[in-house]
Amino acid sequence: MHLTTNPCAPAQGGNQNMVAEESANGLKMYPNPNRGDQLLISLDGIEQGVSTVSIDIYDAFGKRAIARTIPVNDEGYINSMLDLNGSLAAGLYTVSITAGERQFNERLVIQP
């Protein structure tokens, strides 16, 4: 029997998700991981003429768990607190945001 091991990647501190990470597409979503109470969603650069944004949260099986519609600010952005009200069980979710013709998808982790 022959056992081979690979070196581990360097350990990272547990605070890497404490600051909102902005994706390349201008979407910020935090805190993530989340306790299932409130989620702040910020998105800028929304095309002119779009008055609402649809936010859908899907569980790991692809079932829609939450659906919300948020109004867009006159300057073309949203900055909204989404009340989750503890309705999501612990696990991995996909947050899908539709703003006009654009689609944004981010992972969301709900911790117990």
N, CA, C and O of each residue as an XYZ file, in Angstrom:
448
protein
N       0.843     -1.176      0.000
C       0.000      0.000      0.000
C       0.889      1.239      0.000
O       1.857      1.322      0.755
N       0.551      2.188     -0.846
C       1.344      3.409     -0.984
C       0.424      4.602     -0.737
O      -0.640      4.702     -1.348
N       0.820      5.491      0.140
C       0.016      6.659      0.489
C       0.744      7.909      0.031
O       1.925      8.094      0.328
N       0.043      8.759     -0.689
C       0.615     10.014     -1.158
C      -0.208     11.159     -0.598
O      -1.438     11.104     -0.596
N       0.462     12.188     -0.129
C      -0.247     13.371      0.386
C       0.216     14.595     -0.370
O       1.357     14.665     -0.828
N      -0.672     15.552     -0.496
C      -0.351     16.831     -1.114
C      -0.312     17.894     -0.030
O      -1.078     17.818      0.931
N       0.561     18.880     -0.161
C       0.583     19.941      0.850
C      -0.731     20.711      0.833
O      -1.357     20.878     -0.214
N      -1.128     21.167      1.989
C      -2.376     21.930      2.116
C      -2.147     23.369      1.681
O      -1.036     23.896      1.742
N      -3.230     23.980      1.243
C      -3.173     25.404      0.914
C      -2.988     26.183      2.208
O      -3.409     25.710      3.264
N      -2.372     27.362      2.161
C      -2.188     28.147      3.380
C      -3.537     28.465      4.016
O      -4.513     28.750      3.324
N      -3.572     28.412      5.317
C      -4.817     28.696      6.045
C      -5.150     30.169      5.936
O      -4.264     31.024      5.946
N      -6.437     30.456      5.833
C      -6.903     31.835      5.781
C      -7.659     32.132      7.055
O      -8.267     31.242      7.650
N      -7.621     33.373      7.466
C      -8.357     33.780      8.662
C      -9.850     33.689      8.424
O     -10.301     33.633      7.280
N     -10.610     33.675      9.492
C     -12.055     33.538      9.386
C     -12.780     34.827      9.074
O     -14.009     34.838      9.012
N     -12.050     35.921      8.875
C     -12.704     37.214      8.678
C     -12.809     37.625      7.223
O     -13.154     38.773      6.943
N     -12.525     36.733      6.286
C     -12.526     37.123      4.882
C     -13.898     37.553      4.383
O     -13.975     38.236      3.362
N     -14.987     37.184      5.058
C     -16.322     37.564      4.609
C     -16.933     38.679      5.442
O     -18.122     38.965      5.299
N     -16.164     39.307      6.297
C     -16.692     40.354      7.151
C     -16.946     41.640      6.369
O     -17.838     42.411      6.724
N     -16.184     41.879      5.325
C     -16.369     43.057      4.488
C     -17.130     42.633      3.244
O     -16.907     41.549      2.704
N     -18.022     43.488      2.801
C     -18.789     43.158      1.600
C     -17.848     43.018      0.421
O     -17.066     43.923      0.128
N     -17.923     41.892     -0.248
C     -17.127     41.702     -1.441
C     -17.947     42.136     -2.637
O     -19.094     41.721     -2.807
N     -17.349     42.972     -3.459
C     -18.031     43.425     -4.669
C     -17.574     42.570     -5.825
O     -16.379     42.456     -6.098
N     -18.529     41.975     -6.498
C     -18.183     41.183     -7.670
C     -17.862     42.123     -8.824
O     -18.108     43.326     -8.738
N     -17.323     41.584     -9.882
C     -16.927     42.379    -11.037
C     -18.119     43.085    -11.675
O     -17.938     44.059    -12.406
N     -19.336     42.606    -11.410
C     -20.511     43.179    -12.050
C     -21.192     44.252    -11.216
O     -22.287     44.685    -11.575
N     -20.587     44.705    -10.106
C     -21.147     45.784     -9.308
C     -22.137     45.334     -8.245
O     -22.793     46.173     -7.628
N     -22.262     44.038     -8.016
C     -23.188     43.503     -7.019
C     -22.472     43.290     -5.699
O     -21.412     42.665     -5.650
N     -23.057     43.813     -4.627
C     -22.569     43.567     -3.267
C     -23.692     42.883     -2.503
O     -24.859     43.257     -2.620
N     -23.321     41.875     -1.720
C     -24.313     41.131     -0.956
C     -23.664     40.717      0.359
O     -22.673     39.987      0.357
N     -24.210     41.175      1.475
C     -23.618     40.823      2.761
C     -24.633     40.951      3.882
O     -25.644     41.631      3.704
N     -24.405     40.322      5.033
C     -23.278     39.435      5.308
C     -23.457     38.090      4.625
O     -24.575     37.605      4.455
N     -22.366     37.512      4.249
C     -22.359     36.205      3.596
C     -21.088     35.488      4.006
O     -20.007     35.863      3.553
N     -21.181     34.470      4.848
C     -22.324     33.707      5.329
C     -23.283     34.567      6.163
O     -22.915     35.605      6.713
N     -24.509     34.090      6.227
C     -25.606     34.833      6.826
C     -26.297     33.971      7.870
O     -26.270     32.743      7.786
N     -26.920     34.617      8.857
C     -27.661     33.886      9.893
C     -29.117     33.651      9.512
O     -29.847     32.984     10.245
N     -29.551     34.195      8.368
C     -30.920     33.969      7.918
C     -31.904     35.027      8.352
O     -33.115     34.832      8.252
N     -31.385     36.169      8.845
C     -32.300     37.226      9.271
C     -32.406     38.361      8.255
O     -33.502     38.648      7.773
N     -31.291     39.012      7.919
C     -31.307     40.111      6.966
C     -30.116     40.007      6.018
O     -29.030     39.571      6.399
N     -30.349     40.417      4.779
C     -29.310     40.391      3.759
C     -29.327     41.733      3.032
O     -30.356     42.134      2.487
N     -28.196     42.423      3.022
C     -28.097     43.692      2.310
C     -27.655     43.414      0.883
O     -26.657     42.730      0.654
N     -28.399     43.944     -0.069
C     -28.070     43.787     -1.485
C     -27.910     45.171     -2.094
O     -28.784     46.029     -1.969
N     -26.778     45.368     -2.754
C     -26.480     46.630     -3.410
C     -26.033     46.324     -4.832
O     -25.174     45.470     -5.051
N     -26.614     47.019     -5.786
C     -26.281     46.808     -7.194
C     -26.319     48.154     -7.901
O     -27.307     48.884     -7.823
N     -25.226     48.471     -8.595
C     -25.213     49.727     -9.347
C     -25.045     49.452    -10.825
O     -24.838     48.311    -11.238
N     -25.135     50.506    -11.619
C     -24.982     50.364    -13.060
C     -26.186     49.724    -13.741
O     -26.056     49.122    -14.807
N     -27.350     49.855    -13.128
C     -28.567     49.303    -13.734
C     -28.945     50.181    -14.927
O     -28.959     51.408    -14.831
N     -29.247     49.537    -16.039
C     -29.524     50.270    -17.279
C     -30.722     51.219    -17.117
O     -31.661     50.948    -16.369
N     -30.653     52.308    -17.828
C     -31.696     53.324    -17.788
C     -33.027     52.737    -18.260
O     -33.069     51.953    -19.208
N     -34.100     53.122    -17.596
C     -35.417     52.643    -17.961
C     -35.894     51.460    -17.138
O     -37.079     51.128    -17.170
N     -34.988     50.809    -16.393
C     -35.376     49.696    -15.528
C     -35.870     50.278    -14.209
O     -35.127     50.982    -13.525
N     -37.121     49.990    -13.848
C     -37.697     50.577    -12.642
C     -37.755     49.616    -11.461
O     -37.860     50.055    -10.316
N     -37.688     48.308    -11.721
C     -37.687     47.316    -10.650
C     -36.674     46.215    -10.943
O     -36.304     45.975    -12.092
N     -36.244     45.563     -9.889
C     -35.299     44.453     -9.970
C     -35.952     43.268     -9.278
O     -36.514     43.413     -8.192
N     -35.882     42.092     -9.903
C     -36.427     40.871     -9.301
C     -35.309     40.124     -8.605
O     -34.239     39.915     -9.176
N     -35.562     39.721     -7.364
C     -34.598     38.947     -6.585
C     -35.240     37.609     -6.242
O     -36.282     37.557     -5.588
N     -34.612     36.538     -6.688
C     -35.080     35.183     -6.393
C     -33.957     34.438     -5.695
O     -32.797     34.523     -6.098
N     -34.309     33.708     -4.648
C     -33.336     32.892     -3.930
C     -33.755     31.442     -4.084
O     -34.873     31.059     -3.740
N     -32.824     30.634     -4.616
C     -33.079     29.222     -4.899
C     -32.267     28.347     -3.952
O     -31.122     28.660     -3.627
N     -32.874     27.247     -3.515
C     -32.147     26.299     -2.668
C     -31.254     25.411     -3.536
O     -31.200     25.574     -4.755
N     -30.566     24.484     -2.906
C     -29.612     23.620     -3.617
C     -30.281     22.699     -4.629
O     -29.610     22.154     -5.506
N     -31.602     22.517     -4.519
C     -32.329     21.660     -5.453
C     -32.948     22.451     -6.601
O     -33.605     21.879     -7.471
N     -32.738     23.771     -6.603
C     -33.281     24.610     -7.659
C     -34.694     25.110     -7.396
O     -35.305     25.728     -8.268
N     -35.216     24.849     -6.206
C     -36.559     25.307     -5.849
C     -36.481     26.744     -5.329
O     -35.647     27.062     -4.481
N     -37.359     27.605     -5.848
C     -37.370     28.996     -5.413
C     -37.896     29.081     -3.993
O     -39.012     28.652     -3.701
N     -37.071     29.643     -3.110
C     -37.425     29.769     -1.704
C     -37.964     31.155     -1.374
O     -38.824     31.293     -0.505
N     -37.467     32.184     -2.060
C     -37.883     33.566     -1.818
C     -37.943     34.292     -3.156
O     -37.076     34.104     -4.009
N     -38.966     35.121     -3.338
C     -39.089     35.972     -4.532
C     -39.482     37.370     -4.066
O     -40.470     37.535     -3.350
N     -38.719     38.361     -4.468
C     -39.005     39.751     -4.100
C     -38.780     40.659     -5.294
O     -38.012     40.335     -6.200
N     -39.451     41.792     -5.289
C     -39.250     42.825     -6.301
C     -38.867     44.107     -5.568
O     -39.536     44.524     -4.623
N     -37.775     44.722     -6.025
C     -37.221     45.910     -5.373
C     -37.237     47.066     -6.375
O     -36.835     46.881     -7.524
N     -37.697     48.267     -5.961
C     -37.644     49.414     -6.875
C     -36.216     49.917     -7.063
O     -35.400     49.862     -6.144
N     -35.931     50.403     -8.260
C     -34.613     50.951     -8.594
C     -34.608     52.439     -8.291
O     -35.566     53.144     -8.609
N     -33.536     52.918     -7.678
C     -33.353     54.335     -7.386
C     -33.255     55.119     -8.691
O     -32.879     54.557     -9.720
N     -33.582     56.389     -8.663
C     -33.537     57.236     -9.863
C     -32.155     57.286    -10.511
O     -32.048     57.519    -11.715
N     -31.093     57.068     -9.725
C     -29.735     57.115    -10.260
C     -29.286     55.767    -10.830
O     -28.134     55.642    -11.246
N     -30.148     54.772    -10.861
C     -29.819     53.492    -11.471
C     -29.128     52.503    -10.557
O     -28.266     51.742    -10.997
N     -29.504     52.507     -9.274
C     -28.940     51.512     -8.372
C     -29.978     51.097     -7.328
O     -30.991     51.767     -7.125
N     -29.690     49.965     -6.672
C     -30.488     49.548     -5.522
C     -29.537     49.380     -4.341
O     -28.376     49.006     -4.507
N     -30.042     49.656     -3.172
C     -29.329     49.448     -1.923
C     -30.408     49.097     -0.917
O     -30.987     49.982     -0.287
N     -30.680     47.816     -0.765
C     -31.857     47.393     -0.033
C     -31.549     46.281      0.961
O     -30.738     45.395      0.693
N     -32.215     46.344      2.117
C     -32.118     45.285      3.117
C     -33.256     44.311      2.861
O     -34.428     44.687      2.874
N     -32.899     43.070      2.631
C     -33.877     42.023      2.366
C     -34.111     41.257      3.661
O     -33.190     40.627      4.180
N     -35.336     41.303      4.191
C     -35.666     40.563      5.402
C     -35.927     39.107      5.041
O     -36.860     38.791      4.303
N     -35.082     38.226      5.578
C     -35.233     36.795      5.318
C     -36.124     36.137      6.371
O     -36.664     35.054      6.144
N     -36.273     36.787      7.512
C     -37.177     36.351      8.587
C     -36.966     34.909      9.019
O     -37.915     34.258      9.457
N     -35.753     34.397      8.906
C     -35.469     33.027      9.321
C     -36.157     31.972      8.469
O     -36.295     30.824      8.893
N     -36.591     32.353      7.268
C     -37.345     31.421      6.416
C     -36.457     30.449      5.642
O     -36.961     29.524      5.005
N     -35.144     30.650      5.691
C     -34.222     29.764      4.976
C     -33.494     28.858      5.965
O     -32.927     29.330      6.951
N     -33.514     27.569      5.698
C     -32.774     26.612      6.525
C     -31.285     26.749      6.236
O     -30.904     27.298      5.202
N     -30.457     26.267      7.120
C     -29.012     26.306      6.908
C     -28.667     25.566      5.619
O     -29.202     24.492      5.345
N     -27.771     26.150      4.835
C     -27.363     25.513      3.591
C     -26.879     26.518      2.567
O     -26.683     27.694      2.874
N     -26.689     26.043      1.345
C     -26.190     26.847      0.238
C     -27.351     27.235     -0.679
O     -28.173     26.392     -1.039
N     -27.411     28.503     -1.049
C     -28.471     29.035     -1.908
C     -27.845     29.827     -3.048
O     -26.686     30.233     -2.975
N     -28.621     30.039     -4.095
C     -28.221     30.914     -5.189
C     -29.166     32.099     -5.219
O     -30.385     31.938     -5.276
N     -28.588     33.299     -5.180
C     -29.370     34.521     -5.288
C     -29.295     34.953     -6.739
O     -28.210     35.191     -7.270
N     -30.447     35.053     -7.376
C     -30.529     35.426     -8.781
C     -31.250     36.774     -8.880
O     -32.390     36.914     -8.436
N     -30.573     37.755     -9.463
C     -31.130     39.098     -9.588
C     -31.284     39.417    -11.062
O     -30.332     39.303    -11.835
N     -32.489     39.816    -11.449
C     -32.766     40.195    -12.824
C     -33.048     41.691    -12.863
O     -33.975     42.175    -12.214
N     -32.237     42.420    -13.636
C     -32.383     43.864    -13.798
C     -32.433     44.155    -15.287
O     -31.398     44.261    -15.946
N     -33.644     44.284    -15.813
C     -33.794     44.483    -17.253
C     -33.326     43.256    -18.004
O     -33.836     42.158    -17.783
N     -32.346     43.433    -18.904
C     -31.803     42.327    -19.687
C     -30.643     41.631    -18.986
O     -30.153     40.608    -19.466
N     -30.202     42.174    -17.863
C     -29.023     41.620    -17.169
C     -29.433     40.667    -16.057
O     -30.453     40.855    -15.395
N     -28.612     39.638    -15.868
C     -28.842     38.622    -14.836
C     -27.585     38.528    -13.973
O     -26.472     38.463    -14.494
N     -27.767     38.520    -12.662
C     -26.663     38.405    -11.713
C     -26.943     37.209    -10.815
O     -28.068     37.028    -10.350
N     -25.918     36.388    -10.567
C     -26.073     35.224     -9.704
C     -24.923     35.191     -8.715
O     -23.758     35.327     -9.091
N     -25.260     35.009     -7.456
C     -24.257     34.892     -6.405
C     -24.676     33.787     -5.444
O     -25.865     33.532     -5.247
N     -23.690     33.141     -4.854
C     -23.974     32.131     -3.831
C     -24.192     32.791     -2.486
O     -23.573     33.805     -2.162
N     -25.083     32.195     -1.709
C     -25.378     32.668     -0.352
C     -25.343     31.465      0.580
O     -25.958     30.434      0.307
N     -24.623     31.607      1.673
C     -24.550     30.543      2.671
C     -25.350     30.985      3.894
O     -25.127     32.066      4.438
N     -26.279     30.138      4.314
C     -27.039     30.364      5.540
C     -26.466     29.419      6.585
O     -26.439     28.203      6.395
N     -26.010     29.995      7.687
C     -25.445     29.198      8.774
C     -26.485     29.033      9.875
O     -27.357     29.883     10.056
N     -26.378     27.908     10.620
C     -27.330     27.702     11.723
C     -27.100     28.677     12.855
O     -27.814     28.639     13.858
